[in-house]
Amino acid sequence: MAERWTCVQNRLLAALPPPDRELLTPHLQRISFEADMVLVHSDDELRDVYFPHDGAVAFMLDMPDGQTVATALVGREGAVGSLSVLGPSRSPVTAVARVAGTASHISAAHFHSAYMQSSAIRQIVQVHSRALLLQLQHVAACNALHPVERRMARWLLQLHHIVPDGVLPLTQEALAQLLGVRRTTVTLAMARLRTAGAIKSDRRGLIEINRARLDSLACECHAMMQARIDRMYAQELSEARIAIERAHAAGNAPGQLGKRAK
């Protein structure tokens, strides 16, 4: 049974001024997700929106031959299903948990209603969409230009950024799905990273990260991408919050325009 979630650990929800967040709070429920749990299947209608508080969710592109490849990772800085506000649509990807965690869940219908009433909610959706697009562009370029060992290091660094723990619960099968390669390729790449002292791993699927050494072996994509996303979030969310709080102080509360129109 899902429980009401009151703590704001998701960065997007935390960026909302309290009056705007209150449009969502009555409908937010806490859920837990385990590793490998599917939140959204490819081609499913987008009926739900998830705001992770911890853990990590991968957007997986399913190919006709049965292979998969990750296109993006989402953690507490983002959301799953937020583009449902654009209208009824089906998911182009499968959203699967790669690291277990918790999230705030809301129906797409309730989220869309709040979105229409609040310029602040519209703003966080726009910022998140731009950050997600930026990530997709970097991942596409990285997949085309860099060898599998460097790409694996990038995914591990990205997961470590989202889940800042020295040990990541990540099996070779999960890594193979992220990278879109055979498991034997993952085994060879992990052996090289272990030899370089960048990781330690065991048969339980736990990978211990040596951040400094992993940084030295990864391509430049993660550092470049994360710096741009961090700058985008810090600047745009901060500017939006200031503008919206000024509007609230002037008496333009969420939903006020709709009330006046009546």
N, C-alpha and C positions, 0 to 999 in steps of 0.2 A: 504494500500500500504506500503510495506517495504521500509525503508529509509537506506541510506548508514550510517554505524556506524564507527566513527573514534576514539572514546575514548577506551582505553584499560583498562577495569575493570576486565576482566577475568584473573585469575592468570596464566593460561597456555599461553594465548596470550601475557601477559605482560612479561613472561619469555623469549620470542623469541627476539633475536637481531633484530634491525630494518630492515636489508636487508632481513632476513627470513620472518619477519612479512609482508613485502611489497609483498611477493608472494601471500598472502591471502587477503590483504586489498582491492584490486579492486573488489573482489568477495564477501566481507562480507556485509551483510545487517542487519540492526537493525529490530528486531521483538519484539512485546510485547506478553506475554501470561498471560491469566487469570487463576485463580485457577480452577482445574479440567479439564483444556484443555489438550487433548492428543497430544503429539508431535510425537510419534511413536506408532503404534499399534503392538501388538504381531503378529508375522509371516509376517509383512510387509517387503518388501525389503528396506534395508537401503539406502535411496537416499539423505539424508540430515544430516548435522552435526550442532549441536547447542553448542555455548559457552555461558553459562549464565553469566550475569553481576550482577544480583540480583535475588531474588526469589529462589525457591527450586523445583527440579524435582525428583520424586520417580520412581524407576524401580520396576514395579509391575509384579509378576508372577501370571498368570491367571490359575486357577485350573479348571478341567472338571466340577466340581459341581457348578461353578459360583463364588466361593470364590476367594479372592485375598489376597496376602501377599507381603509386600515390601521386596526387597532384598538389596536395596541401595538407598541412597539419593545423589543427585548431585546439587551443587551450583556453585558459582563463581570460585571455585578451580578446576572444572572439565569440562566435555563435555558430550554430548549425541550424539551417533552415530559415535564416532571417530574410532571404530573398523571396519568401512566400508573400511578402507585402506587395510584390509587383503584380500579384494576381494568381489565379489558379494555374499551377504548373507542376510538372513532374521532375523529380530529381535526376540530373544527368550523371550523378555519381552515387556510390555507396558510402555512407558515413559509418565507419567502424571504429570502435574504441581500441586504441593500441596500448594505452596505459589506463588502468582502472581509475575511476574517480567519481565525482558527484557533479550535478548540474541543476540549475533552475529550469523547469520545463513549463511551457505555456502553449496553449493551442494556437495554431496559426490565425484562427478567427479572432481570438481575444487580442493577439499581438497586433493584428491589422487594425482593429478598432482603436487601440491606443496610439498606434502609428499615425492614424489620420487626425488624432486630436493634438498631438504633441510635436512641435518642431524639434525638440531635443531628441526624441526617439528617432525622428527622421534623420537627424544629423548623425547619430551613432551608427545607424544602418549604412549611411553613405560612407562614413569613415571606414567602417569594417569592410564594406564592399571594395573600396579602393585598396585597402591593405591586402585583402584576399587576392585581388587581381594582380597586385605587385608580386605576391608570393607565387602565383601561377606562372607569371612571366619568368621569374628567376628559376623556378623548377624546370620549366621547359628548356630554357637556355642551358642549364646545368646538365640535364639529361642528354642534350645534343653534343655538348662540348667536352665533358669530363669523364674520365674512366670510373669504373664502378667503385674502386676503393675510395676515391675522393668523394664520390656521391654518398657512399655509406657513411663516411665521416661527417658529411654535411647533415644527413638525416639524424645521426646520433647527437650532433651538436644542437640541432633544432629541438629534438625531444628533450635534451638536457636543459635547454632554455625554458621550455614549457613546464617541465617537471624537474625542478632543480634539486635532484637527488643524485648522489654519487653512484647509485646502482639503479640501472633501468631493467625492469622485467620485460625482456624482449627476446623471443625465440628466433632461431634462424629462419623458420618458416615465415614469421611476421616480417622480418627484414627482407626476405625474398619477395614478399608481396609488395612492400614499400618500394623496392628498387625495380620491380618488374623483371627479375632475373631468376635463373635456376638456383636451387638451394646449394648445389655444388659450387657455384660461383660465389655465393655468400660465404661458404666455408673457407674458400681460398682467400677471399678478401679479409675475413676476420682473422685468419692466421697471420696475414701480413701486419694487420693493426696490432695484434698481440705481440708479435716479434718486435715491433717498434715501440712497445710499451705504452701504446695509446689506450688499450682496453685490457681487461681481464674478463673471462667468461667461464661459465660452468654449464653442466648439463641440465640444470634446472631452468635455463633461459634467463639467467641474470648476467647483465653486462656492467662491469665496473668501469667508470669513465675516468681517464686521466685527461682533464680538460686541456691543459697546456700542450701536451703532446698531440692530442687529437686536433687541436687548432692548427698545429704546424703541418699536419698531414692533409687536412681538408682543403678543398678549393676555396676561393675567396667569396663564393656565393652567399654562404650563411652570414658572414660578418657584414657584407654589403647590404643584403636584404634586410637583416634585423635592424641595422642602423637607420635605414630609410623608413621602416615601419615604426620604429620607436619615435623617430622625429615626427612622423605623420600623426601618431596618436597624441604625443605630448603637445604639439602645436595646435592641431585642429580641434581636439576634444577640449583643450583649455580655452581656446578662443570661443568655441561654441557655448561652453558653460557660462562664460562671462556675459556673452550677448543675451543668452536666455534668462539668466538671473536678473539682468537689467530689465528685460521685458516683463518678468514676473513682478519686479518691484514697481513697475509702472502700471500694474493691474491687469496685464495680459496673461492670465493663468492658463494652463492647458485646457483646451475645450472652450475657452471664453468666446472665440470667434463664432463657433457653432451656436452657442447660447444666444449671442446677440442677433444672429441671423434669424432666429425664431421670433 
